[in-house]
């Protein structure tokens, strides 16, 4: 599976949009982009995933560039509870059996400030 | 639904001791897995299972055993604890045809 690159840390003001970038320049055509977050000391939490189209759910939006070499996770109105480490992961296929090859990096530590 | 539960929350062992970390899920998920998380490193997959009776090794399986006798339970056994196994351990589950993994709250293990 392709490796991802994320900035180690970011800040965001409460109520503003948080835009978290992820570079995955070696992504293959059948690899999905997944985002998870981990609030301090808790287990990671799934946020969203996509293949090539932009996706939106109740938590966030995922924007994938046309060449699929990068993506951005958008939290439209960040709150203090969104302070967490955000992980961008790419994985072949939409099947848990491929989790063996997942590479979890160090993610981006997002601090939402009042 | 309780989701994914793990016990114990904290554990201190002496080198050479054995123990079992418990993991259970009530969502009827086929896929279950164990990860460890160490400071300065990403999550690393220890073992996983795609269904009852089926297990396989992940990235860092040495020193750990698993079994999957039921859909709900996936215990992780440390055979002879070593200080290098000091870590936070997370159990996760999901449907087989997805990667929306649900994680447990973690077990913080210290081996002296």
Contacts between the chains, C-beta under 8 A, distances in Angstrom:
chain1	res1	chain2	res2	distance
A	32	B	99	7.3
A	34	B	99	5.7
A	36	B	101	7.8
A	41	B	106	7.3
A	42	B	103	8.0
A	42	B	105	6.4
A	42	B	106	7.3
A	43	B	4	7.5
A	43	B	90	5.1
A	43	B	92	7.3
A	43	B	103	3.0
A	43	B	104	5.4
A	43	B	105	5.7
A	43	B	106	5.6
A	44	B	43	7.1
A	44	B	90	7.3
A	44	B	92	7.9
A	44	B	101	7.5
A	44	B	103	5.0
A	45	B	103	7.0
A	46	B	99	7.8
A	46	B	100	4.6
A	46	B	101	6.1
A	46	B	102	7.4
A	49	B	99	6.7
A	49	B	100	7.6
A	87	B	42	7.5
A	91	B	99	6.1
A	94	B	97	6.5
A	94	B	98	6.3
A	94	B	99	6.8
A	95	B	96	6.6
A	95	B	97	5.8
A	95	B	98	7.7
A	95	B	99	7.7
A	96	B	30	7.6
A	96	B	31	3.9
A	96	B	50	7.2
A	96	B	94	4.9
A	96	B	95	7.0
A	96	B	96	5.1
A	96	B	97	7.3
A	96	B	98	6.4
A	96	B	99	5.8
A	96	B	101	7.4
A	97	B	31	7.4
A	97	B	50	5.7
A	97	B	96	6.6
A	98	B	99	7.9
A	99	B	31	7.4
A	99	B	33	6.3
A	99	B	45	6.6
A	99	B	48	6.3
A	99	B	99	6.7
A	99	B	101	7.6
A	100	B	45	6.2
A	100	B	48	6.6
A	100	B	56	7.2
A	100	B	58	5.8
A	100	B	59	7.6
A	102	B	45	6.9
A	103	B	42	7.0
A	104	B	35	7.9
A	104	B	42	3.5
A	104	B	43	4.0
A	104	B	44	7.4
A	105	B	42	5.0
A	106	B	40	7.4
A	106	B	41	7.6
A	106	B	42	5.9
A	107	B	42	7.5
